[in-house]
Amino acid sequence: MNLNFRQLEVFRAVMIAKTISGAAEILNVSQPGISRLLKYMEYKMGIALFERSKGRLIPTPEGLELFREVEPIYQRIEGLEDTIGRIIRGDNLQFHIGCTPSLSNVVAPWLFAEIKKVIPDVMLKLETLPNEAMAEYVSQRRIDFAIALGEVSHPLVQADPSTHLRLQVVLPEDHPLASREQLTFEDIAGHPIVNYFPETLLGQAIRDGFEEIGKEPQTAVMVRYADDACAMAEQRLGLTVALEYTAIPGRYPGLVSVPLGDVRQSIYFVRHNEVSMSNHLRNCFETAQSKLAEIHTSLLT
């Protein structure tokens, strides 16, 4: 005989309560229904599962043996229900988010604060990565998604464009070019520059800009990250180029920023294109995407 879950549920309730009335109370059903189902089980199995004595049900050896098999199954089902509840509630959520250094100091804190408003109990991990490492980390699922500068190319990765940022020339406030409303690569040629390693996004932007005018940058110092470049500019080692976010007024006393023509870089949200996001991760991802435009306006006004 094949027993269905309802029959096992009734049998277990009777074993625990030892009476029909107690089992009916546990399951919140009528006593006659419990009694009929129990008798049907015994009839189909051809054995007695209980002996009736003074209103109580005493399990037979066969009933005890069946209960030893049924109880672990029921416990696993209850455990499954607990697991489903945790998934729905999002208990112990942890999301690992990558961010390029040019954005991690300014954009990430704002975005994380907005995400926590929507998913208060989530634990967020920030992984600051060079832009060229984003595809590897996302494709290997070492991070859940990333916020990158410039398009990221990989067969397992999808990069969705978001906000565009202008490049700025960052220089001491008493520099001869500091009072200009806008600068070009032609303007900064001949001035000492805190440059970037050529494999970095900003390094490539500077190289391309100077190649267009047929000149070489006068590199005084070479760094990898924009914050380091601005710190060097503070020490008057040369002007440098950075994103709008990096060059927000007040971050570096004594420095000013001037737009570098109409040169722009795009922010991309990078995710795995062959792995589905959980509902909570998708909520986190979409919150970050939707809030970035608001943060962009707040930071630059």
N, C-alpha and C positions, 0 to 999 in steps of 0.2 A: 504493500500500500504506500502511495506517495502522500506525505503530509504537507499541507500548505502552511504558509506563515501564520495564518489566523488560528489554525488548529494548534500549532506549537505555542502560540501566545496564550491560548486558553489553558492548555495543559500546564504550562509553566506557572500561570497565575494560580491554578488550583493547587499545584505542588507547594507554592509559597504560602497561600492562605489556609490550606487544609480544609476549607469549606467552600461550598458553592456560593454562598452569600459573600464571603470575603473576596473570592475571585471576581464576582460581578462588580464589587466595589472598586477593586483595583483597575478593572477594564472599563468601568463606567457603563455597563450594559445590564440587561435584565438577567435575573437568575435562571428563568426557564431556558433562555437562549444558551447559557453556559451549560446547563444540565443536558440539553438536547445534543449539543455539539460533542460533549464528552462521551455520552453514550454511543453516538455515531462512530466516534474514533474507536472505541472498544469493540464495537460490532464489526467494523471493517477490518480491524487488526486480528480479531478472533481471540483476544486475550483481555483479561481484566487488568486495568492499570491502577485501580484503587479498590479497597474494601470499604464498604459503608458501615460505620459503627457510631451510633448515638449522635447522628448529625454531622459527624466528621468523616473526612475521606483519608484513609490511611494507604499510602502507596504500596503496591505490591513490589516484589523484587524486580519484575519486568518494568514497572513504572519508575523505580529508582534508576534502573539501567538506562532507560530512555531519557530521564532527566539529566543524567551525567553527560549524555551526548548533546542534549538540547541547550543546556545552560551556556556552554562556551560559544555556541552559535549565536545565541541571543546577546551575549556580552559583546561579541564582535559587531553585531548589528547596532547596538547602543553606541559602541565606539565610533562606528561609521556615522551615526547621527551627530555625535559630538564633532567629528571632523567636518561634516557638512556645515554645521553651525559656525565653526571657526572660519571656514572659507568664506561664508556669507558675511560674517561680521568683520573679517579682515584682521583677526587676532595675530599678533606678532609679525605684523607687516614690516618688511625691510626692503627698501629700494636703493640700488647702487647706481648713482648717476655720474656720468663723466662730464667734464667741462674743461674747455681750453683755458690756459692760464690768463689770457687777456680778458676773460669773462668771469672767472671763478671768484675774484675778489669783490666784484661789484654786483654782477647779475645774479650769481648763484644764491647769495644770502636773501635777496628780494624774492626770488622764485621759490626758494625753500619755505620762506615765511608764508607765501600764498598757498603753497601745497598743504602746509600744516593746518591752514584754516579750513581746507576742504576735507583733509584726512588727518584729524588731530593726533591719532595714535600711531601713525606711521613713523618708523625710524629711517631717516635719510642718511645715506653715505655719499660724501662728495669725493670723487676721484679726479684730481687735477692732472690732465694729460696733455702732451703736445698734440697738436692737430693731426699730425701724421700717424699717431697711434690709435686714433678713434676707431677706425674701421676694424683693426685687429681686435680691440677690446670688445666691441659690439658683436662682431661675427663669432667670437669665441664665447660669448655670453658671460664675460667677466664683469660686465656692467649691463644694466637693464636698458638704458638709452643714454645718449650723449647730446651735449649742446656744443656745436663746433663752429668754427669760422671757415667759410669756404666750403665748397662741395666736397663730399667724401665719397670715394668710388670704391666699391667692392661688390662682388656678385651676391653676397649674402646680406648686404646692407642697403637700406633705403634712407635717403637724406631728403627731408622736406624743408624747403626754404622758408625763412621767417623774415625778421626785420633786417633792414640794410643799415650799415653803419658807415659813416664817413671817416676817412683817415684825416688825422690832424698832425700838423707839425708842432712839436712840443719843444719849447725853448725858454731860456731865462727872460724874465720880463723886461730887462734892459738890453736885450739883443737888438741889433739894428733892424731885424725883420719882425720884431714882436708887435709893432703897431699896425701891421698890414691886416686888412680884412680877409685876405685870401692869398695863398702862396701856391707856386707851381714847382715842379722839379727843377725848372730852369732857375728859379729864384734861389733855391737852396744849394744848387751846384756851386762848388768852391768854398762852402762853409763846412767846417768839421762836423761829422755826423756820427752819432752813436748808432751803429748799424746792427743788423741781425744776421745770424747764420743763414746761409743761402737756402737751406732746406725748409726754413720756417716760412709761414705765410707772409709775414711782414717783410722778411728778407726777400722773398720773391717779388712782392709788390714794389719795393724800393729798386730792386734790380731792373724790373720791367719799366718802371718810370724813367730811370736814367738811360736805359737802352733806347727808349723812344726819342730822346733828345740827343742821342749820340755822345753821351758823356759818362764819366765814371764818378761814383760818389767818393767824397774825400773821407774815407772811414778812419775814425780816430780810435774807436773801441767797438768790439763786436760782442753781442750778447744773444741770449736765446729768448728771454722774456721781456715783455713791455715794461713791467714794473722796474726791472733792473735797468732798462734803458732810460727811464725817467729819472731814476736815482742818479745815474751817471750824468744826465743833463743838469740835474740840480747842482752837481759839482763842476759845472761848466766845462765838461769834457767834450761837448758838442751838442748840437740840436738833435732831435730824434723824431721818429714818426710813430704814432700810436693810434689806437681806435678812440672814438669819442668817449666811450665808457672809461677807458684808462685815464684819459686826460680831463676828467671832470674838474672844474674849478674848485680849488681848495684841497685837493688830494695831495698836491705837491706845492707847498708854499714857495713863492719865488719863480714859479714857472707859469707860462701862459700857453694856450693852444690856439692855433690858427688853422682853418680848414685847408687841406691840401687839394686844391682844385675841386673836381667832382669825383675823386677816386673813392670808391665804396667797396666794402666787404659785406657779404651776406652771412647771417647766422642761420645755421641748419640744425634741425632736430634729427638725430640719427638713431635708427632702430633696426633690429634684425627683421629681414623681410620674409623669413620662413618659419618664424616662431610666433605663435599667437600670444598677445598680452593677456594677462588676467584682467578681470574687470577693474580691480583696484589699481593695477599698474596703468591701465588705459586711462583711468580717471586722473591719475597723477600726471601722465604724459600730456593729456589734453588740457589739463589745468595749466601746466607750464607753457604750452603753446599759446593758449588764449591770453595769459597774463603778461607775456613778454612785451606785447605792444604797449600795455599800460605802464609797465616798468620803464620801457624806453622813453615814453613821454615824461614820466616823473623825474627820471634822472637827468634829462637834457633840457628841462625847462626851469 
